[in-house]
Amino acid sequence: MSMDIGQKGSLKADINVTPLVDVMLVLLIIMMLIAPMLQKGVAVTLPEAVNTSDKPDTQQQTVVAVDSANQFWVNGLQVSKSDFADKVKSALEDKTEKVVLIKGDKDARYGAIMQAMDDLRKVQIEDIGLITEKKDLRAAGGK
């Protein structure tokens, strides 16, 4: 049994892929950590609720936000209260699912959120959901 090593004195060139794989794994981990932080929207502090469903994919939904200063936002863009319903209706035109999710800051006036819901109903938008944070019962002393 003999091995063919090649010509005496010739160099055998191999590509070492280990550093390439290491770099790619680091880049993958960085992208996985950063991707959830890149959600488009308005910074609001959501109220907490015990009985909530899983978070919807807000990238596919039309999201309306009411911030702590009671200003209205549609898909991350600030709109005036008079143009609010028209902007939401135009945002829903090309969507198959006519659902609007409302992110109301916990410091926003209750009346501002109700006004947003009323304005949506006036333009025949009936499928409205509220986004909340899931309350951790263990931290609150519950079971």
RAWO-V682882 format. One record per pair of residues at least 24 apart in sequence whose ideal C-beta (glycine too) atoms are under 10 Angstrom apart, sorted by sequence separation. I is the first residue (numbers start at 0). J is the second residue. D is the distance in Angstrom with one decimal. If there is no record, write none. Layout:
i = (I | I)
j = (J | J)
d = (D | D)
This chain:
i = (38 | 40 | 41 | 42 | 43 | 63 | 41 | 42 | 61 | 62 | 99 | 61 | 73 | 97 | 98 | 99 | 100 | 101 | 103 | 105 | 61 | 63 | 97 | 98 | 99 | 100 | 101 | 102 | 103 | 105 | 62 | 87 | 91 | 97 | 98 | 99 | 100 | 101 | 102 | 103 | 41 | 43 | 61 | 97 | 98 | 99 | 100 | 101 | 102 | 41 | 61 | 71 | 72 | 96 | 98 | 100 | 41 | 60 | 80 | 83 | 84 | 87 | 88 | 91 | 40 | 41 | 83 | 87 | 41 | 61 | 84 | 85 | 91 | 40 | 41 | 60 | 69 | 70 | 80 | 84 | 88 | 39 | 40 | 41 | 59 | 61 | 69 | 80 | 83 | 84 | 87 | 88 | 91 | 39 | 41 | 59 | 60 | 61 | 62 | 63 | 64 | 65 | 66 | 67 | 68 | 83 | 84 | 88 | 38 | 39 | 59 | 61 | 62 | 63 | 64 | 65 | 66 | 67 | 69 | 70 | 81 | 84 | 85 | 87 | 60 | 61 | 62 | 63 | 64 | 65 | 66 | 67 | 68 | 69 | 80 | 84 | 59 | 60 | 61 | 62 | 63 | 64 | 65 | 67 | 68 | 69 | 83 | 60 | 62 | 63 | 64 | 66 | 67 | 68 | 71 | 84 | 66 | 67 | 69 | 70 | 65 | 69 | 55 | 57 | 64 | 65 | 68 | 69 | 71 | 67 | 71 | 55 | 57 | 66 | 69 | 54 | 65 | 69 | 65 | 71 | 65 | 63 | 65 | 65 | 64 | 65 | 63 | 63 | 63 | 63 | 45 | 46 | 44 | 45 | 46 | 47 | 61 | 43 | 44 | 45 | 46 | 42 | 43 | 44 | 45 | 46 | 41 | 43 | 44 | 46 | 63 | 40 | 42 | 43 | 44 | 41 | 43 | 44 | 61 | 43 | 63 | 62 | 64 | 63 | 60 | 62 | 60 | 55 | 57 | 55 | 52 | 54 | 54 | 51 | 54 | 51 | 52 | 54 | 51 | 53 | 48 | 50 | 51 | 52 | 48 | 49 | 51 | 46 | 48 | 50 | 51 | 45 | 46 | 47 | 48 | 49 | 50 | 45 | 46 | 47 | 48 | 49 | 45 | 46 | 47 | 48 | 49 | 43 | 45 | 47 | 49 | 44 | 45 | 46 | 47 | 40 | 49 | 47 | 49)
j = (62 | 64 | 65 | 66 | 67 | 87 | 66 | 67 | 86 | 87 | 124 | 87 | 99 | 123 | 124 | 125 | 126 | 127 | 129 | 131 | 88 | 90 | 124 | 125 | 126 | 127 | 128 | 129 | 130 | 132 | 90 | 115 | 119 | 125 | 126 | 127 | 128 | 129 | 130 | 131 | 70 | 72 | 90 | 126 | 127 | 128 | 129 | 130 | 131 | 71 | 91 | 101 | 102 | 126 | 128 | 130 | 72 | 91 | 111 | 114 | 115 | 118 | 119 | 122 | 72 | 73 | 115 | 119 | 74 | 94 | 117 | 118 | 124 | 74 | 75 | 94 | 103 | 104 | 114 | 118 | 122 | 74 | 75 | 76 | 94 | 96 | 104 | 115 | 118 | 119 | 122 | 123 | 126 | 75 | 77 | 95 | 96 | 97 | 98 | 99 | 100 | 101 | 102 | 103 | 104 | 119 | 120 | 124 | 75 | 76 | 96 | 98 | 99 | 100 | 101 | 102 | 103 | 104 | 106 | 107 | 118 | 121 | 122 | 124 | 98 | 99 | 100 | 101 | 102 | 103 | 104 | 105 | 106 | 107 | 118 | 122 | 98 | 99 | 100 | 101 | 102 | 103 | 104 | 106 | 107 | 108 | 122 | 100 | 102 | 103 | 104 | 106 | 107 | 108 | 111 | 124 | 107 | 108 | 110 | 111 | 107 | 111 | 98 | 100 | 107 | 108 | 111 | 112 | 114 | 111 | 115 | 100 | 102 | 111 | 114 | 100 | 111 | 115 | 112 | 118 | 113 | 112 | 114 | 115 | 115 | 116 | 115 | 116 | 118 | 119 | 102 | 103 | 102 | 103 | 104 | 105 | 119 | 102 | 103 | 104 | 105 | 102 | 103 | 104 | 105 | 106 | 102 | 104 | 105 | 107 | 124 | 102 | 104 | 105 | 106 | 104 | 106 | 107 | 124 | 107 | 127 | 128 | 130 | 130 | 128 | 130 | 130 | 128 | 130 | 130 | 128 | 130 | 131 | 129 | 132 | 130 | 131 | 133 | 131 | 133 | 129 | 131 | 132 | 133 | 130 | 131 | 133 | 129 | 131 | 133 | 134 | 129 | 130 | 131 | 132 | 133 | 134 | 130 | 131 | 132 | 133 | 134 | 131 | 132 | 133 | 134 | 135 | 130 | 132 | 134 | 136 | 132 | 133 | 134 | 135 | 130 | 139 | 139 | 141)
d = (9.6 | 6.5 | 8.8 | 7.7 | 7.2 | 6.3 | 5.7 | 9.5 | 9.8 | 9.9 | 5.7 | 6.4 | 9.1 | 9.1 | 8.8 | 9.4 | 9.7 | 6.4 | 6.8 | 9.0 | 9.7 | 9.1 | 6.7 | 9.8 | 6.9 | 7.8 | 7.0 | 8.2 | 8.0 | 9.0 | 9.3 | 8.9 | 9.8 | 8.5 | 4.7 | 5.2 | 4.8 | 5.3 | 4.7 | 8.7 | 8.6 | 8.7 | 4.9 | 5.9 | 7.8 | 7.3 | 7.5 | 6.7 | 9.0 | 9.6 | 5.6 | 10.0 | 8.3 | 8.1 | 6.6 | 5.3 | 4.5 | 10.0 | 8.8 | 8.7 | 8.9 | 8.0 | 8.7 | 9.3 | 7.7 | 9.8 | 6.9 | 6.2 | 9.6 | 6.7 | 9.2 | 9.5 | 7.0 | 8.0 | 6.3 | 8.4 | 9.8 | 9.8 | 7.4 | 4.3 | 5.1 | 7.2 | 5.2 | 9.2 | 8.1 | 9.1 | 8.7 | 8.7 | 5.5 | 6.4 | 7.4 | 8.5 | 9.8 | 4.7 | 8.0 | 9.8 | 7.7 | 8.3 | 9.9 | 5.7 | 9.3 | 6.9 | 8.9 | 9.7 | 8.6 | 8.5 | 9.2 | 7.1 | 9.3 | 9.7 | 7.8 | 7.0 | 7.8 | 7.0 | 7.6 | 7.4 | 8.8 | 4.5 | 9.4 | 9.1 | 9.5 | 6.2 | 7.5 | 6.7 | 5.8 | 5.1 | 5.0 | 5.0 | 4.4 | 4.7 | 5.1 | 8.2 | 9.0 | 5.7 | 7.9 | 4.7 | 9.3 | 7.7 | 7.1 | 7.9 | 7.1 | 7.6 | 6.3 | 4.1 | 8.1 | 5.4 | 9.7 | 5.1 | 6.1 | 8.9 | 7.7 | 8.5 | 5.7 | 9.8 | 8.0 | 8.0 | 6.5 | 9.3 | 8.3 | 8.6 | 4.7 | 4.0 | 8.3 | 6.6 | 9.1 | 8.3 | 9.3 | 8.8 | 8.8 | 9.9 | 6.3 | 6.5 | 8.4 | 9.2 | 8.8 | 9.8 | 5.2 | 9.7 | 5.3 | 8.7 | 9.9 | 9.4 | 8.7 | 5.8 | 9.2 | 9.9 | 6.0 | 9.2 | 9.5 | 7.7 | 6.4 | 7.2 | 9.8 | 7.7 | 8.3 | 8.0 | 10.0 | 5.2 | 9.8 | 7.4 | 4.1 | 9.9 | 7.1 | 5.6 | 6.5 | 9.3 | 7.1 | 3.9 | 5.2 | 9.4 | 9.9 | 7.1 | 8.8 | 8.0 | 6.7 | 8.5 | 8.7 | 9.4 | 9.1 | 7.7 | 8.7 | 9.8 | 9.0 | 9.7 | 8.4 | 7.6 | 9.4 | 7.5 | 7.7 | 7.8 | 9.1 | 7.5 | 9.6 | 9.3 | 9.1 | 8.8 | 9.8 | 8.5 | 5.4 | 8.8 | 8.7 | 9.6 | 7.8 | 9.2 | 10.0 | 9.6 | 5.0 | 8.7 | 4.3 | 9.1 | 8.0 | 9.2 | 9.4 | 6.4 | 7.5 | 7.8 | 9.1 | 6.1 | 5.4 | 4.9 | 7.2 | 5.0 | 5.4 | 7.1 | 7.1 | 6.0 | 9.4 | 8.9 | 4.5 | 3.9 | 6.6 | 8.6 | 9.7 | 9.0 | 8.2 | 9.9 | 8.7 | 8.6 | 7.9)
